[in-house]
Amino acid sequence: MTNQSFYVALLGFAIVNGIFSPAVAFAFLLHPLWYPPIAPFYLPVVFLLSSLLVATATLMIAGVPAAIFEHVSGQRKDNKASAWIWLAGTALLSTPAVTRAFGVL
């Protein structure tokens, strides 16, 4: 699998997690903490940004074990093992959203 395929799979899992994750509801409820008060409140915009927040957090949290592996192994360049760890972490974090997506579809 090429690096481009890893990124497509990562983004696919993150998008599904951003749309179907139960965490989107919590991000939406906490919008007074992150949504600027000067901006007008439009429900679709806040929901879109909540979804984007969850998808971005998924990628960031799933990258932590891969970064720890690269640091511990002493490899400073990206390699296949760290990419697989990052993909596995993203898939693991997206499991509730994927099962929910299959239930909806």
N, C-alpha and C positions, 0 to 999 in steps of 0.2 A: 504494500500500500504506500502510495506516495504521500509527501507532506501535504499536498493540496487535498488529497482525499481525507486525511486526518482533520484538516480544518473544516471541510464540508460536513463531516460527521459531527464534529464538535459544535458547529453552529446549528446543525439540525437538531441535536439534542437540546441545546440551549433555547432555541426558538420554541420547540414543543414544551419545554419546561416553563418558558415565559408566558405561554398562552394557557396551558392547562393546569399549571401547578396550583395547589391550594394556598401557596405562599403569596400569590397575587392578591388575594383578598386581604391578607394582613398588610401588604404594602399599600394597598388602596386605602385601608382604614387609617394607616399612619401617614397619609399624605400631608397633614398639617406640619409634619416634621421636615419633609423634604421638598414639598411643592412651594414655590415662592408665593408669599401672600400678596405681592403686588400684581401677580399674573391673574387674569380672569379664570374663574373656575368653570371649565367645560368638562363634563363627565367623560366623553370619549377621549379627550386629551389626557386626563388624569389616569384613566384606565390603561391607555397606551404606554404612558410613562411608567406606570406600575409594572406592566408586563416587561418593559425594557429593563427596568431595575432588577427584576428577578432573573432575567436571562443573563444580564451582566454579572450579577452576583454568583450565578451558577458557574460561569466560566472562571471567575476569580477564585472561588472556593475550591473548585476542582483542580486548579493549577497548583495549589499549595503542596499536595503530596508529590507532584512531579518535580517541583522546585526543590523540595527536601531531598528527593532521590538524587537529583543532579548535584546537590551540594555534598551529600554524604559520599556519593561515588567518586567525587572529584572531577567529574566531567563538566567543563564549563560551556560546552557546545550542546545544542539540542541533538538528541539522538532518538532512535526508534523506541527505546524502552521508556523514556520520559513521555514521549507522545502517547504511547499505549496507556501509561498510568494516567495521564491527563484525560484521555478518552474514557477510560474505565471510571474515573471519578465523576466525569460529567454524566455518563450513563447511569451510575449509581444514584447521583443526586436527582436525576430526571425520572427515576423509576415510578414514583407516584403519579407524575404527570403523564407518563406514557400509558400506564394502566387506565388512567382517567380518560385519556384521548381515545383509547380503544373502546371504552365504554360509551363514549359520545358518538363515535363513528359507527 
